[in-house]
Every structure is written in C-alpha cells, then in structure tokens.
Amino acid sequence: MNEIVEKGKTAAITGYILIIGVPIALSMNAEDKNAFASFHIRQAAGLSILFISLGLLVSPFDNWLITAPMYFFVAILWTYGLITAIRGEAIPVPLLGKFFQKFLSKI
C-alpha cells in the first residue's frame, strides 16, 4: 500500500492547486492509474466545482458577510484535503467528500 501512495502522492497533491491542478493531475495519472491519486483528484475536482458553484451563487451579493464564509468554508475543506494527501491518507473531506467520490467516480 505504501508503494501505491508514494507513486500517486505527487499527482494527489497537484490536484489541490485549485481549478488548474485537477487537469494537470488527471494528465499525470492518465497512463498508470493510481488509486490514491484518483481518490484525491476526485476530492480536488469536487472542491473546485464547489468553489466555482458557490462563487457564482454569492457573487451577486456585494457583501463580505456573505462571501467571506464561503471562502472560509472552501479553504477549510481544501486545507483538510491537501493535508491528508501530504500525509498519504485517503480520507474524504468532511461533509461532501463521500458525495464527491460517488459523483465523480468516472475520474
């Protein structure tokens, strides 16, 4: 198991570079599919989709009391996912991680 984690760690961490990291990580993981990298790429892709979706929802409101909690929420989940990837753990992000795994299972 450690060999799988070590081989996929770079792609897993790269996936957490918001929005641009997911396509880069997908290309890194395209040839030799690594289960650890795929897990974290799905998590990172879900967080990117969440970030864009919430951004579109709150952007009409020009009020930091509405936008700041959204950025804080996404930042906490992103940090959690990145830390678990660095540690070599395959733990879904809280609240939405299991949904991301099911919804993005084709990745």
Secondary structure, DSSP 8 states (H G I E B T S, - for coil): -HHHHHHHHHHHHHTTSTTTHHHHHHHHTSSS--HHHHHHHHHHHHHHHHHHHHHHHHTT---HHHHHHHHHHHHHHHHHHHHHHHHT-----TTTHHHHHHHTTT-
